[in-house]
Amino acid sequence: MAKRESIASLIPASQDIYRKIVFEIADGIIGIDSHGTIRLCNPAAEAIFGWKPGELLDKPLDVLLPERLHSFHHKLVSGFEHGNADARYMGQRDANTVGRRADGSEIHCGITILRTSAAGEPMMIAVVRDISDHVRYQNDLKRLAETDSLSGLLNRRAFREQAARHLFSGGEKEVSVTLFDLDGFKSVNDRFGHDAGDEVIVRFSDVLRSTVRAEDIIGRWGGEEFILCLPGPADMARSVVERVRARFTEIEFRWEGHEPINLTVSAGIVTVPAGAARLDDMVACADRGLYEAKRGGRDRLVSVDMEEVALAS
């Protein structure tokens, strides 16, 4: 009998402990009923999502989600509710849930959802952690690993990965690859110094960014060579490349103690049906066109027919 009384005396104490944990823990805790209505919300959750105390209660869970995710999240929650698992984590590695704060801004969340019941009614509990800083840090690391430090463009490895996927995406009938080479770049370094050479690379990179289309992929191939992957018809790709060349030629470089100069760029381009060739083969053909442009006097674009190259080899 004494043992039963001892156990009974612990029940109110344990409830107080759980209540203290819920209200003081740094992670947000949100409970929703079978209709998706918020029935439980601790102060940490209100702080994470930017709501005032008590404002979230009795509101639909949708107020914590961007509108574009409502349908997807409803299916996800329904699938979990009727599934076999009693817990699921929704924030592993690259996968994370996007939440919406009261002011409309978005945050990245790691969320563990638990299935339980309260007063005989089914309820799901979400334990929420704001991982926005972690996601930003990971994105920064990824960007640093993929970006050429001087030009701010994709480095060779990152360009190869993105362009290779693009070549076989099936979204376009044709795809072009262009290689650029800055004419007389070595003489710029020799005459004006390496800081001047760096400026030329930065300025040409700016021309590329401001001239190409949103769907084009730009990279620094190495040294004074740059590369473009352009989805769409051959004449459209050539038009983009010619605009790049013309705009770069208009730039007047001024270095102290020297007369202003204008520089030019040469390019080679190859166009194939989407999915018809490997990136390496296209780059080799574009490089052949670039060689012909240099040999022909520089400051020009030379197109290469991939089939003719294959026959010649």
C-alpha positions in Angstrom: 0.0 0.0 0.0 2.8 2.3 0.9 4.4 1.6 -2.5 1.2 2.6 -4.3 1.0 5.8 -2.4 4.6 6.6 -3.2 4.0 6.1 -6.9 0.8 8.2 -6.8 2.6 11.0 -5.1 5.1 11.2 -8.0 2.5 11.7 -10.7 1.8 15.4 -10.1 5.5 16.0 -9.7 6.3 14.4 -13.0 3.6 16.5 -14.7 5.2 19.6 -13.3 8.6 18.5 -14.6 7.1 17.8 -18.1 5.4 21.2 -18.1 8.6 22.9 -17.1 10.5 21.2 -19.9 7.9 22.1 -22.5 7.8 25.8 -21.5 11.5 26.3 -20.9 13.2 24.2 -23.6 14.8 26.1 -26.5 13.1 23.9 -29.1 9.6 24.8 -30.2 6.8 22.4 -29.4 3.6 22.5 -31.4 0.6 20.2 -31.0 -2.0 19.9 -33.8 -5.3 18.0 -33.8 -6.6 15.8 -36.6 -8.0 18.9 -38.4 -4.5 20.6 -38.5 -5.4 23.1 -35.8 -2.8 24.2 -33.3 -3.8 23.1 -29.8 -0.5 23.4 -28.0 2.3 25.9 -28.5 5.2 26.6 -26.2 7.0 30.0 -25.9 10.0 28.8 -27.9 7.8 28.0 -30.9 6.2 31.4 -30.7 9.7 33.0 -30.6 10.9 30.9 -33.5 8.0 31.9 -35.7 7.7 35.5 -34.4 4.2 35.3 -32.9 3.1 36.9 -29.6 2.2 34.7 -26.6 -1.1 32.9 -27.2 -1.6 34.1 -30.7 -1.0 30.7 -32.4 -3.5 28.7 -30.4 -6.5 27.6 -32.5 -5.0 28.7 -35.8 -4.4 26.3 -38.7 -0.9 24.9 -39.0 -0.8 26.6 -42.5 0.0 29.9 -40.9 3.5 28.5 -40.2 4.2 27.4 -43.7 4.8 29.2 -47.0 1.7 29.0 -49.2 3.6 27.0 -51.9 4.2 24.2 -49.4 0.6 23.8 -48.1 -0.5 21.0 -50.4 2.8 19.1 -50.1 2.8 19.4 -46.3 -0.8 18.2 -46.0 0.0 15.1 -47.9 3.2 14.6 -45.8 1.3 14.9 -42.5 -1.6 12.7 -43.7 0.8 10.0 -44.7 2.6 10.1 -41.4 -0.7 10.2 -39.5 -1.9 7.0 -41.2 1.4 5.3 -41.4 3.1 2.8 -39.1 5.9 5.0 -37.7 5.4 6.9 -34.4 8.1 9.4 -35.1 9.7 11.1 -38.1 12.5 13.6 -38.4 12.2 16.1 -41.3 15.5 17.9 -41.3 18.2 15.5 -42.3 21.2 16.8 -44.2 20.1 18.6 -47.4 16.4 17.9 -46.6 14.8 20.5 -44.3 11.4 22.1 -43.9 10.8 25.7 -44.7 8.7 27.6 -42.2 7.0 31.1 -42.4 7.4 33.6 -39.6 4.6 36.1 -38.7 6.2 38.8 -40.7 6.3 36.6 -43.8 10.0 35.9 -43.8 11.1 32.2 -44.2 13.3 30.1 -41.9 14.7 26.6 -42.3 13.6 24.1 -39.6 14.5 20.7 -38.5 11.3 19.1 -37.3 10.6 15.8 -35.4 6.9 14.9 -35.5 5.4 12.5 -33.0 2.1 10.7 -33.0 0.2 10.6 -29.8 -3.3 11.4 -28.3 -4.8 13.8 -25.8 -8.1 13.2 -23.9 -8.7 10.3 -26.3 -8.2 12.4 -29.4 -5.4 11.8 -31.9 -2.7 14.5 -31.8 0.6 15.1 -33.5 3.4 16.9 -31.7 6.1 18.7 -33.7 9.4 19.5 -32.1 10.9 22.4 -34.1 14.4 23.7 -34.2 15.5 26.8 -36.2 18.5 25.5 -38.4 18.6 28.6 -40.6 22.2 29.5 -39.5 23.3 25.9 -40.2 21.7 25.9 -43.6 23.3 29.3 -44.5 26.7 28.0 -43.3 26.3 24.8 -45.5 25.3 26.9 -48.5 28.2 29.2 -47.9 30.6 26.3 -47.9 29.0 24.9 -51.0 29.3 28.2 -52.8 32.9 28.6 -51.8 33.6 25.1 -53.1 31.9 25.8 -56.4 33.0 29.4 -57.1 36.2 30.8 -58.7 37.5 33.3 -56.1 38.6 36.0 -58.6 35.7 36.1 -61.1 32.9 34.9 -58.8 31.8 32.5 -61.6 31.5 28.7 -61.3 34.9 27.0 -61.2 35.6 24.2 -63.7 34.4 21.4 -61.5 31.1 23.0 -60.7 30.5 24.1 -64.3 31.1 20.5 -65.5 28.6 19.2 -63.0 25.9 21.7 -63.8 26.4 21.7 -67.6 26.5 17.9 -67.8 23.1 17.8 -66.2 21.8 20.5 -68.5 22.9 18.8 -71.7 20.6 15.8 -71.0 17.7 17.6 -69.3 15.5 17.3 -72.4 14.1 20.8 -71.9 15.6 22.1 -75.2 16.1 20.7 -78.7 19.7 22.1 -79.0 22.5 23.0 -76.7 25.7 25.0 -77.4 29.0 25.2 -75.6 31.3 28.2 -76.1 34.9 28.7 -75.1 36.2 32.3 -74.7 39.8 33.4 -74.6 40.9 36.9 -73.8 43.1 38.2 -76.6 46.6 39.4 -75.6 46.1 38.6 -72.0 49.7 37.7 -71.4 50.9 41.0 -72.7 48.5 42.8 -70.3 50.2 41.1 -67.4 53.6 41.8 -68.8 53.0 45.5 -69.6 50.6 46.6 -66.9 51.1 44.0 -64.1 49.1 41.2 -62.6 46.6 43.5 -60.9 45.7 44.8 -64.3 45.2 41.2 -65.5 43.0 40.5 -62.5 40.9 43.6 -63.4 40.5 42.4 -67.0 39.2 39.0 -65.7 36.8 40.6 -63.3 35.5 43.0 -65.9 35.0 40.3 -68.5 33.2 38.2 -65.9 30.8 41.1 -65.2 30.1 41.4 -69.0 29.2 37.7 -69.0 26.9 37.9 -66.1 25.1 41.0 -67.4 24.7 39.7 -71.0 23.8 36.0 -70.8 20.3 34.7 -70.2 19.1 33.3 -66.9 19.2 29.8 -68.2 22.8 30.0 -69.4 25.6 28.4 -67.3 28.8 30.4 -67.0 32.2 29.3 -65.7 35.8 30.2 -65.6 37.6 27.4 -67.4 41.0 28.4 -66.2 43.4 31.3 -66.6 42.0 33.7 -69.2 39.5 31.1 -70.6 35.8 31.2 -69.9 33.0 28.8 -70.8 29.3 29.0 -71.5 26.6 26.4 -71.8 23.6 27.8 -73.8 20.4 25.9 -74.2 18.3 26.8 -77.3 18.8 27.2 -81.1 22.2 27.8 -82.5 21.4 31.3 -83.9 20.3 32.4 -80.4 23.5 31.1 -78.8 25.6 32.8 -81.4 23.7 36.1 -80.8 24.4 35.9 -77.0 28.1 35.2 -77.7 28.4 38.1 -80.1 26.8 40.5 -77.6 29.4 39.4 -75.0 32.2 40.0 -77.4 30.9 43.4 -78.5 30.2 44.7 -75.0 33.7 43.6 -73.8 35.3 45.5 -76.7 33.5 48.7 -75.6 35.3 48.7 -72.2 38.1 51.2 -72.0 40.9 50.1 -69.6 42.9 52.9 -67.9 46.0 52.1 -65.9 48.1 54.8 -64.4 51.0 56.0 -66.6 49.5 54.4 -69.8 47.2 55.4 -72.6 43.7 53.9 -72.4 43.3 50.6 -74.3 40.5 48.4 -75.5 40.8 44.6 -75.5 39.1 41.9 -77.5 38.1 38.3 -77.0 38.0 35.2 -79.3 35.5 32.4 -79.1 34.7 28.9 -80.5 31.2 27.5 -80.4 29.6 24.1 -81.1 25.9 23.2 -81.1 24.4 19.7 -81.0 20.9 18.2 -80.4 20.2 18.0 -76.6 21.6 14.7 -75.2 23.5 13.9 -78.4 27.0 14.5 -77.1 29.2 14.4 -74.0 30.3 17.6 -72.5 34.0 16.7 -72.9 33.5 16.2 -76.7 31.7 19.5 -77.0 34.4 21.3 -75.1 37.0 19.8 -77.4 35.1 21.0 -80.5 34.6 24.5 -79.0 38.3 24.6 -78.3 39.1 23.7 -81.9 36.9 26.7 -83.0 38.7 28.9 -80.5 42.0 27.8 -82.0 40.8 28.7 -85.5 39.6 32.1 -84.2 43.0 32.8 -82.8 44.8 31.7 -85.9 42.5 33.7 -88.1 43.4 37.0 -86.4 41.6 37.0 -83.1 38.6 39.1 -82.1 36.1 36.7 -83.7 33.7 33.8 -83.2 34.2 30.5 -85.1 31.5 27.8 -85.2 32.5 24.2 -85.4 30.4 21.4 -86.8 30.7 18.4 -84.5 29.9 15.9 -87.2 32.7 17.3 -89.5 35.2 17.1 -86.6 34.2 13.5 -86.1 34.6 12.7 -89.8 38.0 14.4 -89.9 39.3 12.5 -87.0 
